[in-house]
Amino acid sequence: MSTNHQQVLQAAIKAGCLDEETPLAAFVDTAGIARTVSSLHRAFPDHFLHTFAAKANTMSRALELVKTLGMGCEVASPGELEQALRAGFDPEEIVYDEPAKTKTMLEKVLDLGVGLNIDNFQEFERVRSCRLQNSGRSRIGFRINPQVGAGNISAMSTATVTSKFGFALEDAGSREAIIEAYRNNPWLTSLHTHVGSQGCSLELMTSGIRKVVDLAEAINTAAGRQQVEVIDIGGGLPVNFESEEIRPTFTEYAAVLRQSVPELFNGRYTGKTEFGRSIFAKNGFIASRIEYTKMSGGRRIAISHAGAQIATRTVFMPDHWKIRLSVFDPAGAAKSGSEELQDVAGPLCFAGDMVGTGRMLPLIQPGDYVVLHDTGAYYFSNPFYYNALCAPAVYAADAVDGESVNFSVWRPRQTMDDMLAVIG
């Protein structure tokens, strides 16, 4: 755990953000997010617009923060669109990627002037019909599936031969039909692709982007002008969940892209990105008080308050979403000493509710805290209401200066009434 994050934990315990009655909370390092976004801007030239993938952390304060840091917003649902608008993003700073867009939502997107990535030919016909009533200001283009294959996590790979996303570029006749659609509809001025996310190598990602840039060149040749002006390369930069080290970096990714797709860096095309996990993951953590410890079949088990309701992917796909765990005493000091094989269980009423199985950790005791590292994205921002547990509070550590940590509440601990109202 980084020195700053341990300092945040200790300050949170002293401030009463964590105690016997509040055994679970999540924390965001806002200075860390600012550093991460700054590194993204430095890695790419100025003709790139970087949008934040709202699904990675949909909280209003998260979106407001990345907006102040110069990012746009990528959204994939009506709710995410509304959250982005309420966070203050201008429509032209937003790109809409929902796979199952209704006619009503398409009309709203076009009325607002939000950017639009079309998923399939049926949707294209619907958009073309909508444009007869509203020419709009939206930047519109096709989402392309370059069909370059899967990474290590099939569920996170969006460029397989049979992916549900986008126009299948290599299917028989598809390339020609896409080029013809652009040639006959000059309002199609962008292309989008997103090869995948965690588990996808930089080489796989860039190979898909290379094919989409080649498609843009073919469209522009057929049109006799530069019709495609914007290429959105998606996000998906993998995150290292095994240690504190940040790898790969945005600079490393940009270097691979420069070598494989130099056309993106000479200013001829406006570039877009849609990073999410790589912005927030390492800048957030979850801390849970340990309620009980026990022995079962010779295995030590610690019962925590952090389970599938807040670490859903880790619990249901532990082989792909294993996260680091650390143990701290009741005052927030890191525990040391000999390590023992232990399980860390969540509070939910099913046997698989485990955030860590067979981990070598210092001996965990009741009243200690276990920290779930690198959980700033896709964890505490998306609570799961199994067993009707209230969503925990989320705090931003707005300043870490010597001994001082200032907290602001991004989301208060959910009340019982509010939680039951959500369930209905």
C-alpha positions as CSV (number, residue, x, y, z in Angstrom):
1,M,0.0,0.0,0.0
2,S,1.4,3.4,-0.9
3,T,2.5,5.7,1.9
4,N,-0.3,8.2,0.9
5,H,-3.0,5.6,1.0
6,Q,-1.9,4.3,4.4
7,Q,-1.9,7.9,5.7
8,V,-5.5,8.2,4.3
9,L,-6.5,5.0,6.1
10,Q,-5.1,6.2,9.5
11,A,-6.7,9.6,9.1
12,A,-10.0,8.0,8.3
13,I,-10.0,5.9,11.4
14,K,-9.1,8.9,13.5
15,A,-11.9,11.0,11.9
16,G,-14.5,8.3,12.6
17,C,-15.0,7.4,8.9
18,L,-14.3,3.9,10.0
19,D,-15.2,2.4,13.3
20,E,-17.3,-0.4,14.9
21,E,-20.6,1.1,13.7
22,T,-19.2,2.0,10.3
23,P,-17.1,-1.0,9.4
24,L,-16.9,-0.4,5.6
25,A,-15.9,2.6,3.5
26,A,-14.2,3.5,0.2
27,F,-11.7,6.2,-0.5
28,V,-10.6,8.1,-3.6
29,D,-7.2,9.8,-3.9
30,T,-8.1,12.9,-5.9
31,A,-4.5,14.1,-6.2
32,G,-3.6,10.7,-7.7
33,I,-6.4,11.0,-10.3
34,A,-5.1,14.5,-11.2
35,R,-1.6,13.0,-11.7
36,T,-2.9,10.1,-13.8
37,V,-4.9,12.4,-16.1
38,S,-2.0,14.7,-16.4
39,S,0.2,11.8,-17.5
40,L,-2.5,10.9,-20.1
41,H,-2.5,14.4,-21.6
42,R,1.3,14.4,-21.7
43,A,1.4,11.1,-23.5
44,F,-0.7,12.1,-26.5
45,P,-0.6,15.2,-28.8
46,D,-3.0,18.1,-28.4
47,H,-5.3,17.0,-31.2
48,F,-6.6,14.1,-29.0
49,L,-9.8,14.5,-26.9
50,H,-9.7,12.2,-23.9
51,T,-13.1,11.1,-22.7
52,F,-13.7,9.3,-19.4
53,A,-15.6,6.0,-19.6
54,A,-18.4,6.8,-17.1
55,K,-19.1,3.1,-16.5
56,A,-15.8,2.9,-14.6
57,N,-17.1,5.2,-11.9
58,T,-20.5,6.8,-12.5
59,M,-20.6,8.9,-9.3
60,S,-21.4,12.6,-10.0
61,R,-18.3,13.8,-8.1
62,A,-16.1,11.5,-10.1
63,L,-17.4,12.9,-13.4
64,E,-17.2,16.5,-12.1
65,L,-13.5,15.8,-11.1
66,V,-12.4,14.5,-14.5
67,K,-14.2,17.3,-16.2
68,T,-12.2,19.9,-14.3
69,L,-9.1,18.0,-15.4
70,G,-9.9,18.5,-19.1
71,M,-11.6,15.2,-20.0
72,G,-14.8,14.6,-21.9
73,C,-17.2,11.7,-21.1
74,E,-18.1,8.5,-22.8
75,V,-21.5,7.1,-21.8
76,A,-23.3,3.9,-22.6
77,S,-26.8,4.2,-21.2
78,P,-29.5,6.9,-20.7
79,G,-28.6,7.1,-17.0
80,E,-24.9,7.7,-17.7
81,L,-25.8,10.3,-20.3
82,E,-28.0,12.1,-17.7
83,Q,-25.3,11.9,-15.1
84,A,-22.7,13.4,-17.5
85,L,-25.0,16.3,-18.4
86,R,-25.7,17.0,-14.7
87,A,-22.0,16.9,-14.1
88,G,-21.7,19.8,-16.5
89,F,-20.3,18.2,-19.6
90,D,-21.2,20.1,-22.8
91,P,-23.0,17.7,-25.3
92,E,-20.1,18.0,-27.8
93,E,-17.8,16.7,-25.0
94,I,-19.9,13.5,-24.7
95,V,-19.9,10.4,-26.9
96,Y,-22.8,7.9,-26.7
97,D,-22.0,4.2,-27.1
98,E,-25.1,2.2,-25.9
99,P,-25.5,-1.0,-27.9
100,A,-29.3,-1.1,-27.6
101,K,-30.3,2.5,-28.4
102,T,-34.0,3.2,-28.7
103,K,-35.4,5.6,-31.3
104,T,-36.3,8.0,-28.4
105,M,-32.7,8.0,-27.2
106,L,-31.3,8.5,-30.7
107,E,-33.6,11.5,-31.1
108,K,-32.5,12.9,-27.8
109,V,-28.8,12.4,-28.6
110,L,-29.2,14.1,-32.0
111,D,-31.2,16.9,-30.5
112,L,-28.5,17.6,-27.9
113,G,-25.6,17.3,-30.3
114,V,-23.9,14.5,-28.4
115,G,-21.4,12.4,-30.4
116,L,-22.8,9.1,-31.6
117,N,-21.2,5.7,-32.4
118,I,-23.6,3.6,-34.4
119,D,-23.5,-0.1,-33.6
120,N,-25.1,-1.9,-36.7
121,F,-26.8,-1.4,-40.0
122,Q,-30.3,-1.5,-38.5
123,E,-29.4,1.3,-36.1
124,F,-27.8,3.2,-39.1
125,E,-31.1,3.1,-40.9
126,R,-32.9,4.4,-37.8
127,V,-30.3,7.2,-37.4
128,R,-30.7,8.2,-41.0
129,S,-34.4,8.4,-40.6
130,C,-34.0,10.5,-37.4
131,R,-31.7,12.9,-39.3
132,L,-34.4,13.7,-41.8
133,Q,-36.1,15.5,-39.0
134,N,-33.0,16.8,-37.3
135,S,-29.7,17.4,-39.0
136,G,-28.2,18.2,-35.6
137,R,-24.6,18.9,-34.5
138,S,-23.7,15.4,-33.5
139,R,-20.4,13.9,-34.7
140,I,-21.7,10.5,-36.0
141,G,-19.8,7.4,-37.1
142,F,-19.8,3.6,-37.0
143,R,-18.4,1.5,-34.2
144,I,-16.2,-1.1,-36.0
145,N,-15.3,-4.6,-34.7
146,P,-12.0,-5.3,-36.4
147,Q,-12.3,-9.0,-35.4
148,V,-8.7,-9.3,-34.2
149,G,-9.5,-11.8,-31.5
150,A,-9.7,-12.1,-27.7
151,G,-7.4,-11.3,-24.9
152,N,-7.0,-13.3,-21.7
153,I,-10.5,-12.5,-20.4
154,S,-13.1,-13.5,-23.0
155,A,-15.8,-11.5,-21.2
156,M,-13.7,-8.3,-21.6
157,S,-12.8,-8.8,-25.2
158,T,-14.9,-6.9,-27.7
159,A,-13.2,-7.6,-31.0
160,T,-13.8,-11.3,-31.3
161,V,-15.2,-12.8,-34.6
162,T,-18.7,-13.1,-33.0
163,S,-18.6,-10.0,-30.6
164,K,-21.9,-8.4,-29.9
165,F,-20.4,-5.0,-30.5
166,G,-20.1,-3.0,-33.7
167,F,-19.9,-3.6,-37.5
168,A,-18.1,-6.9,-38.2
169,L,-15.3,-5.6,-40.5
170,E,-14.2,-9.0,-41.9
171,D,-17.6,-10.6,-42.5
172,A,-18.2,-11.2,-46.2
173,G,-19.2,-8.0,-48.0
174,S,-19.1,-5.9,-44.8
175,R,-16.1,-3.7,-45.6
176,E,-17.6,-2.8,-48.9
177,A,-21.0,-2.0,-47.4
178,I,-19.4,0.2,-44.8
179,I,-17.5,2.2,-47.3
180,E,-20.6,2.6,-49.5
181,A,-22.6,3.8,-46.5
182,Y,-20.0,6.5,-45.8
183,R,-19.7,7.5,-49.5
184,N,-23.5,8.0,-49.8
185,N,-23.9,9.7,-46.4
186,P,-21.3,12.5,-46.0
187,W,-22.6,13.3,-42.4
188,L,-20.8,10.1,-41.3
189,T,-17.4,11.7,-40.3
190,S,-15.9,9.5,-37.6
191,L,-14.9,5.9,-36.9
192,H,-14.8,4.1,-33.5
193,T,-13.3,0.9,-32.2
194,H,-12.7,-0.6,-28.8
195,V,-10.8,-3.9,-28.9
196,G,-11.3,-4.8,-25.3
197,S,-10.2,-4.1,-21.8
198,Q,-8.4,-5.9,-19.0
199,G,-6.5,-8.9,-20.4
200,C,-5.9,-7.4,-23.9
201,S,-2.3,-6.8,-24.9
202,L,-1.1,-3.5,-26.4
203,E,-0.3,-5.4,-29.5
204,L,-3.8,-6.7,-29.8
205,M,-5.3,-3.3,-29.2
206,T,-3.1,-1.6,-31.8
207,S,-3.7,-4.2,-34.4
208,G,-7.4,-3.5,-34.2
209,I,-6.8,0.3,-34.4
210,R,-4.5,-0.2,-37.4
211,K,-7.3,-1.9,-39.3
212,V,-9.8,0.9,-38.5
213,V,-7.3,3.6,-39.6
214,D,-6.9,1.6,-42.9
215,L,-10.7,1.6,-43.2
216,A,-10.7,5.4,-42.7
217,E,-8.1,5.8,-45.5
218,A,-10.2,3.6,-47.8
219,I,-13.4,5.6,-47.0
220,N,-11.6,8.9,-47.7
221,T,-10.2,7.6,-51.0
222,A,-13.7,6.5,-52.1
223,A,-15.1,9.8,-51.1
224,G,-12.4,11.8,-52.9
225,R,-11.9,13.9,-49.8
226,Q,-11.2,13.5,-46.1
227,Q,-14.7,12.5,-45.0
228,V,-13.5,10.6,-41.9
229,E,-12.1,13.3,-39.6
230,V,-12.2,11.7,-36.2
231,I,-10.9,8.3,-35.1
232,D,-12.0,7.1,-31.6
233,I,-9.6,4.4,-30.4
234,G,-11.6,3.5,-27.3
235,G,-9.9,2.8,-24.0
236,G,-9.1,-0.5,-22.4
237,L,-5.5,0.1,-21.1
238,P,-4.9,-2.8,-18.8
239,V,-4.2,-2.2,-15.1
240,N,-1.6,-4.0,-13.1
241,F,-3.4,-5.5,-10.1
242,E,-0.4,-7.4,-8.8
243,S,1.6,-4.6,-7.3
244,E,1.8,-0.8,-6.8
245,E,3.6,-0.4,-10.1
246,I,1.7,1.3,-12.9
247,R,2.1,-0.7,-16.0
248,P,1.6,-0.3,-18.8
249,T,1.7,3.5,-18.8
250,F,0.0,5.9,-21.1
251,T,3.4,6.9,-22.5
252,E,4.2,3.2,-23.3
253,Y,0.9,2.8,-25.0
254,A,1.3,6.0,-27.0
255,A,4.8,4.8,-28.1
256,V,3.3,1.5,-29.4
257,L,0.6,3.4,-31.3
258,R,3.1,5.8,-32.8
259,Q,5.0,2.9,-34.3
260,S,2.0,1.0,-35.5
261,V,-0.4,3.7,-36.4
262,P,1.6,6.9,-37.1
263,E,-1.3,8.5,-39.0
264,L,-3.0,9.2,-35.6
265,F,-0.1,11.4,-34.5
266,N,0.4,13.8,-37.5
267,G,-2.7,15.8,-36.9
268,R,-4.6,14.7,-39.9
269,Y,-7.2,13.0,-37.8
270,T,-8.7,14.2,-34.5
271,G,-8.1,11.4,-32.0
272,K,-10.4,10.3,-29.2
273,T,-9.8,7.9,-26.3
274,E,-12.2,6.4,-23.7
275,F,-10.1,5.4,-20.7
276,G,-11.9,4.5,-17.5
277,R,-10.3,1.8,-15.3
278,S,-6.8,3.1,-15.9
279,I,-7.8,6.5,-14.6
280,F,-9.4,5.5,-11.4
281,A,-8.4,1.9,-10.4
282,K,-5.1,2.6,-8.6
283,N,-6.5,5.8,-7.1
284,G,-9.1,4.2,-4.9
285,F,-9.3,1.5,-2.2
286,I,-11.8,-0.1,0.1
287,A,-11.3,-0.7,3.8
288,S,-13.3,-3.2,5.8
289,R,-13.2,-3.9,9.6
290,I,-12.8,-7.5,10.5
291,E,-15.7,-8.7,12.6
292,Y,-14.7,-12.3,13.4
293,T,-12.0,-14.9,12.7
294,K,-12.5,-18.6,12.8
295,M,-10.9,-22.0,11.9
296,S,-12.6,-24.4,9.5
297,G,-10.9,-27.6,8.2
298,G,-7.6,-26.2,9.3
299,R,-8.0,-23.0,7.4
300,R,-8.1,-19.5,9.0
301,I,-11.1,-17.4,7.8
302,A,-11.6,-13.7,8.5
303,I,-15.1,-12.4,8.2
304,S,-15.2,-8.9,6.7
305,H,-17.9,-6.5,5.6
306,A,-16.5,-6.3,2.0
307,G,-18.0,-8.9,-0.3
308,A,-19.8,-9.3,-3.6
309,Q,-21.9,-6.2,-2.8
310,I,-18.9,-4.0,-3.4
311,A,-16.3,-6.3,-5.1
312,T,-18.7,-8.1,-7.5
313,R,-16.2,-9.0,-10.2
314,T,-13.6,-10.3,-7.8
315,V,-16.1,-12.6,-6.0
316,F,-17.7,-14.0,-9.2
317,M,-14.6,-14.1,-11.4
318,P,-11.7,-14.5,-8.8
319,D,-9.3,-16.0,-11.4
320,H,-9.5,-12.9,-13.6
321,W,-10.1,-10.2,-11.0
322,K,-7.8,-11.1,-8.1
323,I,-6.9,-8.0,-6.1
324,R,-4.3,-7.3,-3.5
325,L,-5.2,-7.4,0.1
326,S,-3.3,-5.8,3.1
327,V,-3.9,-6.1,6.8
328,F,-3.8,-3.2,9.3
329,D,-4.3,-3.0,13.0
330,P,-7.3,-1.1,14.6
331,A,-5.3,2.2,14.4
332,G,-4.4,1.7,10.7
333,A,-0.8,0.6,11.2
334,A,0.4,-2.1,8.7
335,K,0.6,-5.4,10.4
336,S,3.9,-7.4,10.1
337,G,5.3,-10.6,11.4
338,S,5.1,-14.1,10.0
339,E,2.4,-14.7,7.4
340,E,-0.2,-17.4,7.5
341,L,-2.5,-18.9,4.9
342,Q,-5.9,-17.3,5.3
343,D,-9.2,-16.6,3.6
344,V,-11.0,-13.2,3.7
345,A,-14.7,-13.7,3.4
346,G,-17.5,-11.2,2.8
347,P,-20.8,-10.8,4.7
348,L,-23.1,-12.2,2.1
349,C,-25.1,-15.3,2.6
350,F,-23.5,-17.6,0.0
351,A,-20.4,-19.7,0.2
352,G,-18.6,-18.1,-2.7
353,D,-18.6,-14.6,-1.1
354,M,-14.8,-14.5,-0.8
355,V,-12.6,-11.5,-1.7
356,G,-9.4,-13.5,-1.1
357,T,-8.9,-17.3,-0.8
358,G,-5.6,-18.9,0.4
359,R,-3.7,-15.7,0.9
360,M,-0.5,-15.4,2.8
361,L,-1.1,-12.5,5.2
362,P,-0.1,-11.4,8.7
363,L,-2.4,-13.0,11.2
364,I,-5.8,-11.2,11.0
365,Q,-7.7,-10.6,14.2
366,P,-11.1,-9.1,15.0
367,G,-11.0,-5.3,14.9
368,D,-8.2,-5.2,12.3
369,Y,-8.8,-3.7,8.9
370,V,-8.3,-5.4,5.5
371,V,-7.7,-3.1,2.5
372,L,-8.8,-4.0,-1.0
373,H,-6.4,-2.3,-3.3
374,D,-6.9,-0.8,-6.8
375,T,-10.6,-0.7,-6.4
376,G,-11.3,2.9,-7.6
377,A,-13.0,1.7,-10.8
378,Y,-15.9,-0.8,-11.1
379,Y,-16.0,-1.5,-7.4
380,F,-17.6,0.8,-4.9
381,S,-19.3,3.0,-7.5
382,N,-21.5,0.1,-8.7
383,P,-23.0,-1.5,-5.5
384,F,-24.8,-4.8,-5.8
385,Y,-27.9,-5.2,-3.6
386,Y,-27.6,-8.9,-2.8
387,N,-28.9,-9.5,0.8
388,A,-30.1,-5.9,0.9
389,L,-26.9,-4.4,2.3
390,C,-26.5,-0.6,2.3
391,A,-23.9,0.9,0.0
392,P,-20.9,2.2,1.9
393,A,-19.8,5.8,2.1
394,V,-17.2,7.0,-0.4
395,Y,-14.8,9.7,0.7
396,A,-12.4,11.7,-1.3
397,A,-9.0,12.4,0.2
398,D,-8.7,15.9,-1.2
399,A,-5.3,16.8,0.2
400,V,-2.5,14.7,1.7
401,D,0.0,17.1,3.2
402,G,2.3,15.9,5.9
403,E,0.1,14.8,8.8
404,S,-3.1,16.4,7.3
405,V,-5.7,14.7,5.2
406,N,-8.9,16.5,4.3
407,F,-12.0,14.4,3.5
408,S,-15.0,15.3,1.5
409,V,-18.0,13.0,1.1
410,W,-18.6,11.8,-2.5
411,R,-21.4,9.6,-1.4
412,P,-22.8,9.3,2.2
413,R,-23.4,5.9,3.7
414,Q,-26.7,4.7,2.3
415,T,-29.6,4.7,4.8
416,M,-31.7,1.7,5.3
417,D,-34.8,3.6,3.9
418,D,-32.9,4.7,0.8
419,M,-31.6,1.2,0.1
420,L,-35.0,-0.4,0.5
421,A,-36.4,2.2,-1.8
422,V,-33.9,1.2,-4.5
423,I,-34.9,-2.5,-4.1
424,G,-38.6,-1.6,-4.2
